Amino acid sequence: MLLGLNKWTLTSLLLAVILIGTFPWKTEARSGPPDDGLWVEVEPLFLIEAPGTRLGTLLVPYRERRPRWNWTFSLGISSFHPEYYDPDQIEVNFETLYGQEPQVSPEIQMSYKRNTAIGSLGLDLGVSYYHVRADKELDLGGGPIFLDSTLTLVKARVGLTFTLDSFFPEPYLAPYVSGGFYSIYYREAQGEVSFNGTTQATGYFGGGLLIQLDWMDPITAREAYFGSGINNSFVFLEGRKLMASIAEKDPDFETEPFWLAGLRLEF
């Protein structure tokens, strides 16, 4: 029993000596000279001298200043057009009832991304809204009838995007590819009769191009970085295609490739 106690005592004393011996070294390595009350820790400002500019300094290139992990926020519009959807209450196709012209619909997206030496891989969460109304007369063979029908869709998606945004020091042009899964809440109403539900998760894919805005006004970019934490700003142009659900109960929301465009901010 005494031998066991001695072993634990010796082990505890040895660990204490090691910790005490290494603590001053760790403190000195982290903090530098001894703290006399006058030292302050200064974060790197990521600035370079630019004597010809109004403020005298500019941000270092994007590839050098961006962190390992960060996130983006996008706000855009799309030409999403569910032309293969069959109206529920009347036997005509989508474009006969609602028209052939795409309805511009809004979309927002947030991405959390991991930055690498040549690009970034982001986890995307997006939501879009689509609404179309038919207020017309149609002749279905038995004489003209008046129809007042609305279709509302809320699309949620999750996916991955790989972007070549650090291949060069500044991402003046950054191509990207994306893919993932989407689900749509749908509601179609004609008078007091409605048809609604939610589709199962179905695939989508796309690709696009980021066009950097910061190079147009580097002074404003510098102020936005320190004032609002905006690390970069882009205009994006994208093409995307939605696949059809394999569930028999789901309406067909497959699309031909459609365009998206908008503004993307990186924080």
Secondary structure as GFF3:
##gff-version 3
##sequence-region A 1 267
A	DSSP	alpha_helix	2	31	.	.	.	ID=ss1
A	DSSP	beta_strand	47	49	.	.	.	ID=ss2
A	DSSP	beta_strand	57	59	.	.	.	ID=ss3
A	DSSP	alpha_helix	62	65	.	.	.	ID=ss4
A	DSSP	beta_strand	69	78	.	.	.	ID=ss5
A	DSSP	alpha_helix	94	98	.	.	.	ID=ss6
A	DSSP	beta_strand	105	115	.	.	.	ID=ss7
A	DSSP	beta_strand	120	139	.	.	.	ID=ss8
A	DSSP	beta_strand	144	163	.	.	.	ID=ss9
A	DSSP	beta_strand	173	190	.	.	.	ID=ss10
A	DSSP	beta_strand	193	198	.	.	.	ID=ss11
A	DSSP	beta_strand	202	212	.	.	.	ID=ss12
A	DSSP	three_ten_helix	214	216	.	.	.	ID=ss13
A	DSSP	alpha_helix	218	228	.	.	.	ID=ss14
A	DSSP	beta_strand	232	242	.	.	.	ID=ss15
A	DSSP	beta_strand	258	266	.	.	.	ID=ss16
###
